[in-house]
Amino acid sequence: MKQYLDLVQNIFDNGSWQDNRTGVRTLSLPGAMLRFDLQQGFPAVTTKKLAFKSAVGELVGFMRAYRSAADFRALGCKVWDQNANENAQWLANPYRLQEDDLGSVYGVQWRQWPAYKLIDASEPQGQAQVADALSKGYQQIGMLEAAPGAQSGVLMYKAIDQLRQCLDTIVKDPGNRRILFHGWNWAQLEEMALPPCHLLYQFLVDKSKGEISLCLYIRSNDVGLGTPFNLTEGAALLHLVGRLTGYKPRWFTYFIGDAHIYENHVDMLKEQLTREPFEAPKLVLSDRIPDYAATGKYEPEWLEKVEPSDFTLEGYQHHAHITAPMAV
């Protein structure tokens, strides 16, 4: 994980101090990239102990579209507790349902993206458009009478499983360059305890080599605590998608918009810079997860059936654990 340490040093050398919503200043750098060959090892930070079980627990919760911190805790992940129950803005938000509620966070957008169509049935192609939408799983939920000059018509809705569509496309059309999902939903930002940081995931298949790669774009990344977590989740997701679609995971490219270090994480990261990183470990998936390459049977339902215990790091060496507070 020398790349991670190089990023930390780059922020210390070239970052600028910025104020932000949390009240804790950040040393921020615009634009950064990390790139890992997963056939050479798993990108687990080794200059401190990685909270691996918590990270894969969070990933499993996302794949199950969880929106409660209690559900994440049951998977061994407590990182959402503060955002659910200690974030003053969220506590006062009318969209917060109850204790531990997080709103329409990552997994809800990944697996249940709310899609709407407003079709003017009076137009020549209106009825054909309604029929096409119905054939694609939309439901008619009402009629919209708009103000003069605005569009009115038939209102259609369906929940889109973006992640499942990615797997379906990988299997059916691996050369497609539109195999992606994202979590930024302008209409629902006010319904989330935390707007998404890791925004866009794009899978790219090299059928000739039997490999699958992932590009991940992060709009804002807490390099001290968030980057190790997000690297773990992205790489683990790529391994799982590869297993379920019959491809070997290869390149994991990690883009950051605002790469920053919180002021109260400086000591933690400076300590890590004094430590020599160990060799990258290997990620092992449980044999109970079906391997499409071996069985020829496509079983995408395993996106919801995997457990945190299905992910194991083999040969993981690390330096001593270091703690630091999360800015909320």
N, C-alpha and C positions, 0 to 999 in steps of 0.2 A: 504493500500500500504506500509505496514511496510517492505515487502520484498525489495521494491525499495530503501528505506532508508538504509536498511542493506547492499545492494550492494554499495551504495554511500560511506558508512562508510568503507566498506571493501577496496574499491579503495584508499581512503585516508590513510588507515592504511598500506596497502600492495602493492600499486602501485609504479611504477617507472617512472620518468620523461623521456619522449621520444620526439625526434624531428619528424616532419612529413611534408607532402607536403604543408600544409596550412601556415606554418611559425609560428603557435601558438602551443606552447608545450602542450603535454597531459600527465596527470598522468594515466598510463595504467596498466591494469591487464589482464593477459592471462587466458581466460576460466572462464565463469560465467554462472549461470543458475537461472531462476525464474520459478515458477510453480504455476498456479492459478486454483482453482476450480470455474468455471464460474457459477455454480449453487449457489455459495455463494456470488456472486456479480461481477461487472465489474471492471477490473483492471485500473481504472482511477486514476492518481496521484491526491492527495488531499492537499498536502502541498504547492501547488500553483494552480492557475487556469489553467486547461487544455484547450488548444485551440481545443476543440472537433470538432467544425464545420469545421475548417481547416483540421483536421486529416481525418474526414470522407469524406470531399471533395476530398482530395488526393486519398483516397481509391476508390472512385467512378471514378475518372480520370484514375486510373490504370485499373479498370475493363473495361473502354471504350477504352483502348489502346491509350490514349492521349500522344502526344509528343510535345505539345506546352504549354509554361507557361501561355499563354493567356487563353487556355482552362481550366487550373487548376484555374486561377484567377476567371473565370466565375462560378466556383463551390465553391468559397469562400476560396481558398487555394493559398497563395502567397509565399509559401516556396521555390518554384522553380525559382522565379524571378532572384535571384542573380546568381544561377548556369547557367541560360540561357543567361544572359546579362552582367554579371560582372566577370565571370571566364576567366582570360586572356588566359589560354590554350585553352579553348573551343572557345573563340572568334577568335582565329587564326586557328582553326581546319577546314580543307576543307570540312568536312562532315556537318558542321553547315549550315543550309539552309538559315536562315533569322532571324530577330529579334524574340525572344521568343522561337526559336527552341531548343529542348533538345536532339534531336537524338533518338536513339532506346532504350529509358529508360524502366523502369519496365514493364509498361502495354503492350508495344510492344512485349516484350519477353513472358509475360504471355499469351497473346491472339493471337500473330502472329509469333511464333517462326519459323525462317527460316530453313527448313529441306531440305537437299539435298541427293540424291543418285547418285552414279556413277556406272553404270552397264555395264559390258563387254558383249554385246549382242552376241559376237562370241563364248562365252563359252556355253557348253551344256545346262545349266540352264538359260542362259541369257535372252531368250525370255520369259520364264516363270516368271523370276524376273521382267521384264518390265511390263508384264501383271498384276502381283500381285501389283506392285506399282501403276499402273493406277487405279486398283480397289479400292485402298485405298486413292484415291484423289490426287495422284501426277500427275504432268503434265510434259511432255517431253519438255525441254526448249532448247535443243541443243545437238550437238555431240562434244565431247572433244577429240582432237588429242593431245596426250601427247608426251613428248620427249621419245626417245628410252629407254626402260627399265621401263618406268612409265606406270601407268594404263591409258587407254583411254576407250571411250565408250559413252553410252547414259547418258546424264545428266538430272536428274529428280528433281522436286522441288514442295514443298507445304508449306503453312503456317499452323503451328500446334497451335490450341487453347488449350494450356495446362490446363487452368483453367476449360474450358468446359469438357475436357476429365476427369478431376478429378470428376466433378459432375456426369457425365455419369457412371463412374466406381462405385461411391458410390451407385448409384441406382441399377446397374446391378450386381455388384460383391462386396458387402460391406466388405467381408473378405479379399480382396486383400491388400497386404502390399506394393503395389507400387503406391499408390494414392498420387502423389506429383507433384509439379511444381517448376521450379527454374528460375533464371534470369541471370546466369553467362554464357555469350556467348563470348568465346575467339575471335571469328571471328569479333565480332561487338563492342568490348570494346572501340576501338578508335572512334566509331561512337556515343558515349554517352557523354553528358555533365558531368555525374557522374556515374562511374561504380557502380553496385548495391551493397548495404550494406546488406539488408535483402534478402538472397540468396535462401533459400530452405524452402518450405512449404510442410509438409506431414500430410495428414488427416488419422485418424485411427478411425474405426467404431467399436462400441460394439453393435452388432445387438440385443443381448439378453437383453440389458438394454435400447436399443433405444437411445444410446448416440453417439456423435461424438466428437473427440478430435483433437487437432492440435499441432504439433511440428514445431517450427520456428527456423531456424538457421540464425544468423546475423554474418557476417564475421568481421564487425567493427562497433562499436556502440558508438555514442556521448551520454553518459548517461544523461547529463544535458538537452539536447533538443531532441535528437533522440529517446531515450528509451520510454518516455511517448507517443510520436507519434506512434511508431511502436507497442507498446503494444495495443494502442487503435485500430489501423488498423487491427492487427492480430485477436484480440478478436471480433471485429465487423464483419470481414470476416467470422469467424467461426460461428457466430450467423446466418449470411445470408445463408451460405452454408447449415447449419442445417435446416433452414426454407424451403429451396428449395428442400431438399432431404428427409425430414421427420424425422430428428434426433434432439435430445436436445443437445446443446453444453455443454461439460463437462470440460475436462482438456486442459489447454493452457500452454504448456511448451516452454520456451523461452531461447534458447542457444545463448551465445555471444562468439565469438572468441577473439577479442580485445575489452575489455570494458574500455572506457577511459573518463576522465574528462578534458576538455580544461582549460587551465590556467585562461582564462577570464570568466570561469563559476564557479570558486571555491567559490566566495562569495555567489552566488545564491544558491549553493547546501549546503553550511554551514548554511545559513539562514534556508533552508528547514529542516535541521537536528534538529533545535531548535523547530520545529513545530510538534504538535501532529497530526497524520493522523486521518481523519474522517472515518466513515464506508464506505464501498464500495457501490457505487450506482448500479442501475439496468439499463441494456440496453433494450430499448423497440423498436421493429421494427414496422413500420406502418402496419396497417391491410390491406393496399392495396397490400402488397407483399404476393403472394399466399403461403399458408402453405400446403406442399405436404402431411403431415401427416393427415390433415383434408380433403383435396380435392381428394387425390389419383391421381392428375393430375400433371405430371412432366413439369415444365415450366422454363427451364434453361435460357431462353432469358431475364429473369429478372436480370441477371448479368449486362446487359447493360441498363436496364430500371429504376433501382433504382436511387433515388436522395438523396443528403445529408440530406434533410429534413425527409427522411424515417427512420433516426436513431436519437433516443432521449435518453438522460440520465435522469433517474427518481431518485429523491432523492440525487442529487449530491451536497454535501457540500464541500467547499474548502477554503483554506486560500487565502490571497491577491495575486494578480498577481505579478510575477517577470519577468523582461525582461533580456535577455542576447543576445549578438551577435552570429550569426552563422558563423562558420569558413568555408570558401569556398576554 
